[in-house]
Structures are given as C-alpha cells and as structure tokens.
Amino acid sequence: MNAAGPIAAAVAATLALLGCASDGAGGADGAGAEIRCELGRLVDGAFVEMPEGGDAELTRGFQGYLLVVAALRIEGATPRKTNVLLRAAKDQDEPHDSARPGLPWTQQGDGAISEAFEVWLSPPLVTAFTGHEGWLEATVREAGEDLCVVRRAVRFVDDEVCMHYEDGSLDCAGAKKGGGAAP
C-alpha cells in the first residue's frame, strides 16, 4: 500500500461521518438526495426497467457488430453532461468495456431518462452469446464523480433478428437493405 492509501481512507471516513460520502448521493442537482439508477431499454419512447436475471436481446449492428441496445433512468438527480462506462460479460469471461461520453438525457419528474445507447459485445457471433448467462453494468459519471452504478444479471437471447443502423433505426423485418448492413 502506498502512503496515499491510509490518508485517502482517513479522508473518506471523515467525509462519511460528516454525511459527505460519495455514494451516489448529491451531484447533478441531487443536493444530498438519494440517487437511484435503473438499467433498461426504451420501448416506443417509454423506459422499461430490465429485471435482475431478465433477457438482454442481442442485436446486429450496421457493420456486423453484436450489441445490446439499452437505456438508463436516474431518480434523484438531473444529469446534464455525463460520461457512461458500459461493461458486459457472459459466463465467467472477461468483461467488454466501452464508454459513452456526453450521453443525452431527458428530464422526467425528479430525474431523467437517457437516450438509447449500445453495449458492444465480442466476438460478434450471436451463437457465442445466445442462451448464456452474464451481466450488463453502467457507471454514470458527471464532473468526475460517480452518480450511480447499476448492474443486472442477464440472459442473452436472440428472439428477434434485428439490424441496428447508424441513424439509430432498427430493422427487424428485413425491409431495409444495403447501407452497410450485415447479413
């Protein structure tokens, strides 16, 4: 342990005693309110929370990439300019990390809903993920502070073969051809 370890621990303990611990409370208009973060997806513009152990639908990207389309809801804060670290893993494999800087949010009640974003998976083989257990995780940061971290156990499924295009559209019927779509 380096010399900063004990000092950082003492500062964190002091802040916790004073009620200033960085546990997701405060920040982004939170002003000490408890912040709750939920992982889910958007269905016809409405946020639908992903239950623990729920299905994560696999989607094909416009260049053959494999991804899960997700969204976040935060209660107790109104984020303005966030960076989101996304992580995904199946079975006991190492997680895949990606970041989404500047994720846009729409205010709703005492919180906000993010726009949809992609969690990229590798290898880009649907058969490598379908039916496997794993997890998805999002860490929402604003101004260098963690607002919240949410992790859900999931089962990767491929119920609907959809293509995801650069413009954000999904094609589950095979109607849209070309434009760099993967077969």
C-alpha positions in Angstrom: 0.0 0.0 0.0 1.4 3.4 -0.8 1.4 6.4 1.6 -1.7 7.9 0.0 -3.8 4.8 0.9 -4.1 5.5 4.7 -4.6 9.2 4.0 -7.4 8.6 1.5 -9.1 6.1 3.8 -9.0 8.7 6.7 -10.4 11.4 4.4 -13.2 9.1 3.2 -14.0 8.1 6.8 -14.2 11.7 7.9 -16.4 12.7 4.9 -18.7 9.7 5.7 -19.1 10.9 9.3 -19.9 14.4 8.1 -22.5 13.0 5.7 -20.5 13.9 2.6 -19.6 10.4 1.3 -19.5 10.0 -2.4 -22.0 7.1 -2.5 -24.1 8.3 -5.4 -25.8 11.0 -3.3 -25.7 14.5 -4.5 -24.3 15.8 -7.7 -26.2 16.9 -10.8 -28.9 18.7 -8.9 -29.0 15.9 -6.4 -28.1 18.2 -3.5 -27.9 15.3 -1.0 -30.9 13.4 -2.3 -30.5 9.6 -2.7 -29.9 8.8 -6.3 -31.4 5.6 -7.8 -30.2 4.3 -11.2 -32.0 1.7 -13.3 -30.9 -0.1 -16.4 -33.4 -1.0 -19.1 -34.5 -0.1 -22.6 -36.8 2.3 -24.5 -40.0 0.8 -25.9 -41.9 3.3 -28.0 -40.2 6.1 -26.2 -41.0 4.8 -22.7 -38.4 3.4 -20.3 -38.8 -0.2 -19.4 -36.6 -1.5 -16.5 -34.6 -4.6 -17.0 -35.3 -7.1 -14.2 -32.5 -8.9 -12.4 -31.9 -12.1 -14.5 -34.0 -10.7 -17.4 -33.4 -11.2 -21.1 -30.9 -9.0 -23.0 -31.9 -9.0 -26.7 -28.9 -9.4 -29.0 -28.9 -7.1 -32.0 -26.7 -6.9 -35.1 -25.0 -3.6 -35.8 -25.0 -2.0 -39.3 -21.4 -3.4 -39.9 -22.0 -6.8 -38.4 -21.2 -5.8 -34.8 -23.1 -7.5 -32.0 -24.7 -5.3 -29.4 -27.5 -4.9 -26.8 -29.5 -1.7 -27.0 -30.1 -0.2 -23.5 -31.1 3.0 -21.7 -30.9 4.4 -18.1 -33.2 6.1 -15.8 -32.0 8.2 -12.8 -34.2 9.3 -10.0 -33.0 12.0 -7.5 -30.7 13.8 -10.0 -31.0 15.6 -13.3 -27.8 14.8 -15.2 -26.6 17.3 -17.7 -23.3 16.2 -19.2 -22.3 12.6 -18.3 -19.8 10.0 -19.2 -21.1 6.5 -19.0 -18.8 3.5 -18.7 -20.5 0.4 -20.1 -19.5 -3.2 -19.3 -20.8 -6.5 -20.4 -19.8 -10.1 -19.8 -21.1 -13.7 -20.3 -20.4 -16.7 -18.2 -17.0 -16.2 -16.5 -15.4 -14.3 -19.4 -13.5 -11.1 -19.1 -15.9 -8.1 -19.5 -16.1 -5.9 -22.6 -15.7 -2.2 -21.8 -16.8 0.8 -23.8 -17.6 4.4 -22.9 -20.4 6.8 -24.0 -19.3 10.4 -23.4 -22.0 13.1 -23.5 -24.9 10.8 -23.2 -28.1 12.9 -23.7 -30.8 12.9 -21.0 -34.5 14.0 -21.0 -35.7 15.3 -17.7 -38.6 13.4 -16.2 -40.1 14.1 -12.7 -37.2 14.2 -10.2 -34.8 12.5 -12.5 -34.1 11.8 -16.1 -34.1 9.1 -18.8 -31.1 8.7 -21.2 -31.4 8.2 -24.9 -30.7 4.6 -26.1 -27.1 3.5 -26.3 -25.3 0.4 -27.4 -23.4 -2.1 -25.3 -21.0 -3.8 -27.8 -20.1 -7.5 -27.4 -17.3 -9.5 -28.8 -16.9 -11.8 -30.6 -19.7 -10.7 -32.9 -21.2 -14.1 -33.1 -24.8 -14.4 -31.9 -24.2 -18.1 -31.2 -21.4 -17.2 -28.8 -23.9 -15.4 -26.5 -27.4 -16.8 -27.2 -28.7 -18.7 -24.1 -25.7 -17.7 -22.0 -25.9 -16.0 -18.6 -24.0 -12.8 -18.0 -24.3 -9.2 -16.8 -24.6 -5.6 -18.0 -23.3 -2.7 -16.0 -23.3 1.1 -16.4 -21.4 3.6 -14.3 -22.7 7.2 -14.7 -20.2 9.9 -14.0 -20.6 13.7 -14.0 -17.9 16.2 -13.3 -15.6 13.5 -12.3 -17.9 12.0 -9.7 -19.9 8.7 -9.9 -23.6 9.5 -9.8 -24.5 5.8 -9.8 -23.6 2.3 -10.8 -26.1 -0.3 -11.8 -25.5 -3.9 -12.7 -28.0 -6.5 -13.8 -27.6 -10.2 -14.3 -29.0 -11.1 -17.7 -29.6 -14.0 -20.1 -28.6 -13.2 -23.6 -31.3 -14.0 -26.1 -32.0 -13.6 -29.8 -35.7 -13.6 -30.1 -35.9 -11.1 -32.9 -33.2 -10.8 -35.6 -32.8 -7.1 -35.9 -30.3 -4.9 -37.7 -29.2 -1.7 -36.0 -28.3 1.2 -38.3 -26.1 4.4 -37.8 -29.2 6.6 -37.8 -30.5 4.7 -34.7 -33.2 2.8 -36.6 -33.9 -0.9 -36.1 -35.0 -3.2 -38.9 -36.5 -6.4 -37.5 -38.4 -7.3 -40.7 -35.5 -7.3 -43.2 -37.2 -4.4 -45.1 -34.1 -2.2 -45.2 -31.3 -3.5 -47.3 -27.8 -2.1 -48.1 -26.4 0.8 -46.1 -23.6 -1.3 -44.7 -26.0 -3.8 -43.0 -24.5 -7.1 -42.0 -26.2 -10.3 -43.4 
